[in-house]
Amino acid sequence: MTQPISTKSSGVQLAARRIQELIGLDLGTLTTRSMQRALQTRREALGLSDPADYLSLLDSDPEELQNLIDEVVVPETWFHREPEAIDMMVSLARQARRSAKRRFPLRILSVPCSGGEEPYSLVMALLDAGLSPGEFVVLAADVSRRSLRRAEKGLYAEASFRGGNLGFRSRYFEACGEGYQLQEGVRSQVTFHHDNLLSSLFLAGTEPVDFLFCRNLFIYFRPETRRRPMEHLVRLMRPDGFLFCGASEYRCFGRGPFRLEKLGSTYACRVDRMSAPAGGPASRGRALSLLSHPEPTTGTPAPVVDTHTQARTPNRDLIRARRLANEGLAAESAAICESILKEGMDCVEALSLLALIREAEGRMEEAVQLYRKAVYLDPHHYESLVHLALLRERLGDQEEASTLRARARRVQVDFKRLP
């Protein structure tokens, strides 16, 4: 049996705690061997022989911390995993289709989405059930950029196909030398986001969904870190929406703000609005939980954009501002961004982060102006283009919103051409 991380291994312990702080991972789920292997891999990639130098780099470079997370978070999943929940979602979607009161397209969220097996399974199941591509959209988010790159590529090895019923593989995949390539028609139904469920701005501005799949994640969170992710899930669900969790997580969702309901051979969670927390996102700015506007439909998955590490010239102040935003301290984060800008630094990332905070606070016109300046300074800044398109649409300027989406699509194409 592998031993948990020991406090005697100070370097491993410090690195593990940095990961714990960022993504809430329970240290008991990590092992000394896995952390040592991840640290060695990253040190060798950077040519650093001294462990102390690498640990110092982790404190100053969020991109390297993300690289370490990619080494530690090893997803283990496959297509149509725990099919009972997927079948129930399909059944509920069919019922919604027959209801004149239901608004279409249906919206579905998968978080964490790992390498894409779950969100793509949902798409294939709905298509098999007779729903047309225009009747539903699937959103997917994960903290691992490596997993998201794999998901966007849509190329899978044999290990992603398990169980006896693999008929879907012949319908939606093409065999190739490297494995199985997913058809573009399925891939285009999913929009991927690089985001952290522990961030106070997790999927800020996203319209609530009808079905939310969050399976086998909360068992890895420390109990004290579960509150904010739970609040995000409440915010992201429509009042009559359904959340599907893993069977081992019923104890996490079986009490407020959720209640469990038996549906056929599985369980689903519904939001108990009477016990839903009044704090969370609303406690630090009610606009966070009230933003409700559609995401741009590009016809292809959005590029994986690391909103925490895109700065052209990273600096300690901006790193601190992002950390404060992730901790829910939006006002403190905004003050740092404003200080950077007052010093005459045309920092696109400071503008974009400040715009996102203002948007979450409901100060839409101010957010628009900040996004405009960011796009002026960097015409290829995808995040600012997309958010500005959303805001212009919400403010009634459909023509400009359409133009901004077209620009974002061109950036997306250029991104996909990168090696």
Summary of the structure (lengths in Angstrom):
residues: 419
radius of gyration: 21.3
end to end distance: 40.1
largest distance: 64.9
contacts: 1323
relative contact order: 0.09
helix: 53%
strand: 14%
